[in-house]
Amino acid sequence: MKSFRAEKLKKMTKEELSIILREKIQDPRIREKYITITDVEFSNDLKQADVYVYVHNKEEKDAVFNGLKSATKFFQEEIGKKLKLRYTPILHFKEDKTLDKGMKVIEILNKIKDEKNN
């Protein structure tokens, strides 16, 4: 079970990353793109964090992740300033595929339902 501190840090980091994306990022590969931070998972020592990102426009996915990768240090600096942590976690941006998988399951269920009704 994760500690209260880890859960609070996870929530605060997710919120701050969303604010940074919305208000401070100037990179055109990221700016004004439809991106959602879906989850943040910390290592046990809280020094590393996997940031799960869902890019709604699949055609922009590669450019968005290239932009996120190049802006990683900026995100880390901003998180460190805002959350006033002793150690700022090293961020790793990863694609969140759970929404796509969920939509696929819904499509399959709807197809089965349609076949059953015919």
Secondary structure, DSSP 8 states (H G I E B T S, - for coil): ---HHHHHHHHHHHHHHHHHHHHT---TTTTT--EEEEEEEE-TTSSEEEEEEEESSGGGHHHHHHHHHHTHHHHHHHHHHHHT-SS--EEEEEE--HHHHHHHHHHHHHHHHHHHH-
